[in-house]
Amino acid sequence: MKIFRNLLYTNFIFFAIVSSVLGNPLNEAFSRIDKDNDKTLSKSEINRFPQLRQRLEGADTNENGRLTREEFAAFVRRSYEKQQTSTFDGDGKITPDESRNRRWKQRRRIRQPATMNGALPESSANVETIFRPAYIHKGSLAQASALVDVFGNGHPDILIACKRQVHLVKNNSTGSFTHAKTYVVDNANGWGLHDFNLDGQLDAFVAQQQREQDDAWINNSEGTFQRRDLGNESLGNARSILFADFDGDGSTDAFHSVSSFQTNHAGCQLHPGKTDGTFAPDIIRQVLAPDVPGFWYDSVTHTERGKEQWGNKMIKGSIVRDFDGDDKPDLIMAAYADRGFQEGGRGGIGQQWIDQQERGLFVLHNRSQPGKIRFAEVAKKAVGSWAYGNTNKDWNCYSVIPLDYNRDGRLDLFVGAVTRRAGLGRFEDTRSVALLENVSKPGEIRFIDRTEDSGFGHYNEMYPAERWQISFASGAAFDYDNDGWVDMCLVNRRDKDKTRWPYPHLFQNRGKGTFVSVPPHEHGIGGGAGEVYRGSYDPRRPGGIRWESTPEYANPDFDDGPFKRCQGFAVANGRLYASVSPRLLVRRDGTEPKWTEVFRWKPEQRAGAGLRGITAVAAPDGTHEVILGSREQEGRILRIDPEVGYKVTDELDSQQFLKEKLGSFRGGRLVAYNRFIPGTHPGTGKPIHLVTVAGIKPNDIRAA
């Protein structure tokens, strides 16, 4: 919240500068706040923006409870004049000494936005809900997401870019989310966040692939957006847009992080901000120092020479922060691979990649002066072997996440890389992760590799060269256990390795520069398919349960597919049963508990289908309990009797039953998806069970 207050203060100053020239932005800001168009701002209108309310304290000079346009403008100008007095000597220029003024430093810091495609805010909030839209355009992949308070209620909502669609997911402020709206766009590929209209609310910038028109989406704080062209459209495949005042001239600049693998139009771009809130044309080739030894200048700026010699760079993760404490925002980019080095020079990632030269990290140190943006590439000195270059072929950097893992006040780096198995002739075996400690000083960016010391080094060497390695390509930094130390949650990108790593992996920061792996059944972010764990109550543990690290039972038939997982538990006749496809198991309690198979589907039956919704009910003769369950993908409700050798009886064929009752009906194969629900018959008072059935109506488009 402090960041937003400071940001709004800076925005007021910017408004004053602009209004002296045009006058329009200041009036526009007033009109946006004045919802009832009565030419005054009431307390209720101002209170819609908590940051605005705090900054406007004292602006109501006549104390009548309403703020006129004149009072609003006068307060903004007084704020600017006060700031000007403390940072300028009246000559209209900002000298290096003046730029070190306390407030000027503050203005620099607050223009460093949150990372896109990088870390989550370092907070103690636990992520409990994962939202997945049920209706995504065919062929659309979720390219990027962003957190923005779209409904103005103080709770961040989610924007998901899925190529031809953008999904708005509303935060219900109750730990749940609701799909609110779908926007149709050309080819949404990435996000940027910034307060373009200076109303204290973050707006969104939608980057689109190829040469489609990029737009700024002005946040109306009512669940709607207003599109606006700011003149900084991406010429290439921008994955994220970073906003910062790189040269300290008071105007926010825009850096486009471009993955030009899918386009030949352009590489990364830098658009300087103008005083009217728009952006000037790209100047990336002017601001980078091409004479820095070893700097692959043409590849980053994507000149014709760069395309011929180095190919198209795939920049994945990018962040903007002041890493060396000189109050100037620097840039770090993760380079994934080069298209030009593919064998034959064309095709997809699946083809053989030969002699890749420019993978790794690019580190752009800000050497700007007021009004003159300049960067120097210092990766080889800053990050050592993790720098790009023709001698380093080990790193396919995919994401770079800032975090202060040792709480020394400096932002360190976690680097996620993509590995490939050498036997497939694609990528060389590479390191998967790195933790880099920030030891920079003003004027010099420098990181030390702490991967081995931190405990992450194990994951770079855990498999021999001929085996698939884990690939922690992306993740997030947050304090999951509220102990004040930032932890790491990582996602394995290796699709073929789900048997070993089928879930997000959580690493707990022990506070001594080391991380330890947290089993999935403890952190609750995911779970091992086909495994049964035992836990005991412990109020000191997250969730109140201490889980054993080794499962009591692991399905030997688990094959990385969507079936063959644990599908339910039931207690019948005092014994615990578990349905783990394709088996029904019973637990023998004691100091050494054991699970025994009591029933198994015939080999000729559907291989992956299990028994859903297992529930204990009274046997027909009332002498004991039997188990009810629904055969997945068949829709047959079965009764299994433990007292008669686990005899199986077909109680109901739901497909045939629904066809007889409803006529034309498709579906009926998923019955009692989670359980049979016990209840009482409203007429007879006898016990009954309710059952849900998944079906498809005739002519429904989902029937395909």
Secondary structure as UniProt FT lines:
FT   HELIX           2..21
FT   HELIX           24..33
FT   TURN            35..36
FT   STRAND          40..42
FT   HELIX           43..47
FT   HELIX           50..55
FT   TURN            56..58
FT   TURN            61..62
FT   STRAND          66..68
FT   HELIX           69..87
FT   HELIX           96..99
FT   HELIX           102..110
FT   TURN            116..117
FT   TURN            138..139
FT   STRAND          144..148
FT   STRAND          157..171
FT   STRAND          177..194
FT   STRAND          203..208
FT   TURN            210..211
FT   STRAND          215..219
FT   STRAND          225..228
FT   STRAND          238..244
FT   STRAND          253..259
FT   HELIX           260..262
FT   STRAND          269..271
FT   TURN            275..276
FT   HELIX           284..287
FT   TURN            290..291
FT   TURN            293..294
FT   HELIX           297..301
FT   HELIX           304..309
FT   STRAND          313..321
FT   STRAND          330..338
FT   HELIX           339..341
FT   TURN            343..344
FT   TURN            349..350
FT   STRAND          360..366
FT   TURN            370..371
FT   STRAND          375..377
FT   HELIX           379..383
FT   HELIX           384..386
FT   TURN            390..391
FT   STRAND          397..403
FT   TURN            405..406
FT   STRAND          412..417
FT   HELIX           422..424
FT   STRAND          433..438
FT   TURN            442..443
FT   STRAND          447..449
FT   HELIX           451..454
FT   TURN            455..457
FT   HELIX           458..461
FT   TURN            465..466
FT   STRAND          472..478
FT   TURN            480..481
FT   STRAND          487..492
FT   HELIX           495..497
FT   TURN            498..500
FT   STRAND          505..509
FT   STRAND          515..518
FT   HELIX           520..523
FT   TURN            529..530
FT   STRAND          531..532
FT   STRAND          535..537
FT   TURN            539..540
FT   HELIX           542..544
FT   STRAND          545..547
FT   STRAND          553..554
FT   TURN            556..557
FT   STRAND          566..572
FT   TURN            573..574
FT   STRAND          575..580
FT   TURN            581..582
FT   STRAND          583..588
FT   STRAND          594..600
FT   TURN            603..604
FT   STRAND          611..618
FT   TURN            620..621
FT   STRAND          625..631
FT   TURN            632..635
FT   STRAND          636..641
FT   HELIX           642..644
FT   STRAND          647..653
FT   HELIX           654..662
FT   STRAND          666..671
FT   STRAND          677..680
FT   TURN            682..684
FT   STRAND          687..690
FT   STRAND          693..696
FT   TURN            698..699
FT   HELIX           701..703
//
